[in-house]
Amino acid sequence: MTNDLLGRHRAVLPDWLALYYEEPLEITHGEGRHVWDAQGNRYLDFFGGILTTMTAHALPEVTKAVSEQAGRIIHSSTLYLNRPMVELAERIAQLSGIPDARVFFTTSGTEANDTALLLATAYRRSNTILAMRNSYHGRSFSAVGITGNSGWSPTSLSPLQTLYVHGGVRTRGPFASLSDDAYIAACVDDLKDLLGHTRPPAALIAEPVQGVGGFTAPPDGLYAAFREVLHERGILWIADEVQTGWGRTGEHFWGWQAHGRNGPPDIMTFAKGIGNGMSIGGVVARSEIMNCLDSNSISTFGGTQITMAAGLANLNYLLEHDLQGNARRVGGLLIERLRAVAAHVPAVREVRGRGLMIGIEITKPGTDEADPQTAAAVLEAAREGGLLIGKGGGHNTSSLRVAPPLSLNVAEAEEGAAILENALRSIP
């Protein structure tokens, strides 16, 4: 049946629509931190539908909220008052830390970043955007145009002029050998030099931890230092929290808070985990930025009642059960366990991350040369052992991505680490 479905998939869907595994997997159902395929095999899920299943599969509180809302009304558009949308917007505005915040809901992180770019360029009357090297911000025409990862940027055509800044990858590039303080100073000097050669940009957009880039991050405080430079020139800071938000990094609720010395970002985007699988994205911005557009707009599917009901139930569960604290505790144990394993596997260049957002970079032993074939082999071996993980990274996608639901318990973390250990030790 799976081979038949794969043939039908290939006959009707684009060639560039990526599938994991030599024998692609059809997931039929899930519960907690586990999923099952069409053959009845059970897997421990350490990728959560690309970080979207944030709390748990088939979380009763979310499925109940969705079912009850579906029995009332599923959708009406933003042309009518929408109580669940207002209630979720109130919660997010308060949690964001952005003063006098306004919230606009979309259906995805791509659309959220697209909206943030619209707001920033309209507010600043500039189409120049600063972005980070190795970054990823989505699949739309404008988001692809600011993505600093060639593997996910299929065209150089763009409505924006994009300038790429150093700093998003701590252990690669010309400043990698410096101390954290010296690294930040060098990146700030580079930013100042760049700004001296261009017309004033609209904004810097940055992921606090680069997601598709392989869960790489700068030293804490880099974006705070950037913010000082940007603020002096009136340039906005957009924090892309699509993957880092909602407590996944453990130490903070938002990734930007590791760089929050100079206050919150001007604009923040979110998506993925808040819906626990339902399509929710959005933008939070100060009112004068959000309200700068001088034409009418709506969102047909952004903020629809059924997704807002799911988001409210999911957010309540997250906060009531302190899943941020769980990500810090269980994630800390998991990353130390994986580092202990990696110390005996020459192909592992680095285990990095924080909370339940962990990257394992695979290279040819003794070098910094990416080894995507070996990374793919580890992905396959992990699946054979009953564990689903992700891939990412610059340098030819040679990083493994580990991002389980935030309700992961210690026993499951140990089980997943043991499977990953076997997979990594299977490298020839």
Secondary structure as GFF3:
##gff-version 3
##sequence-region A 1 428
A	DSSP	alpha_helix	2	12	.	.	.	ID=ss1
A	DSSP	beta_strand	27	31	.	.	.	ID=ss2
A	DSSP	beta_strand	34	37	.	.	.	ID=ss3
A	DSSP	beta_strand	42	45	.	.	.	ID=ss4
A	DSSP	alpha_helix	48	51	.	.	.	ID=ss5
A	DSSP	alpha_helix	60	70	.	.	.	ID=ss6
A	DSSP	alpha_helix	83	96	.	.	.	ID=ss7
A	DSSP	beta_strand	101	106	.	.	.	ID=ss8
A	DSSP	alpha_helix	109	124	.	.	.	ID=ss9
A	DSSP	beta_strand	128	132	.	.	.	ID=ss10
A	DSSP	alpha_helix	141	144	.	.	.	ID=ss11
A	DSSP	three_ten_helix	150	152	.	.	.	ID=ss12
A	DSSP	beta_strand	161	165	.	.	.	ID=ss13
A	DSSP	alpha_helix	180	195	.	.	.	ID=ss14
A	DSSP	beta_strand	203	206	.	.	.	ID=ss15
A	DSSP	alpha_helix	222	232	.	.	.	ID=ss16
A	DSSP	beta_strand	236	240	.	.	.	ID=ss17
A	DSSP	three_ten_helix	255	262	.	.	.	ID=ss18
A	DSSP	beta_strand	267	270	.	.	.	ID=ss19
A	DSSP	three_ten_helix	272	275	.	.	.	ID=ss20
A	DSSP	beta_strand	281	286	.	.	.	ID=ss21
A	DSSP	alpha_helix	287	290	.	.	.	ID=ss22
A	DSSP	alpha_helix	305	320	.	.	.	ID=ss23
A	DSSP	alpha_helix	323	342	.	.	.	ID=ss24
A	DSSP	beta_strand	348	354	.	.	.	ID=ss25
A	DSSP	beta_strand	357	362	.	.	.	ID=ss26
A	DSSP	alpha_helix	372	384	.	.	.	ID=ss27
A	DSSP	beta_strand	387	388	.	.	.	ID=ss28
A	DSSP	beta_strand	390	392	.	.	.	ID=ss29
A	DSSP	alpha_helix	394	397	.	.	.	ID=ss30
A	DSSP	beta_strand	399	402	.	.	.	ID=ss31
A	DSSP	alpha_helix	410	425	.	.	.	ID=ss32
###
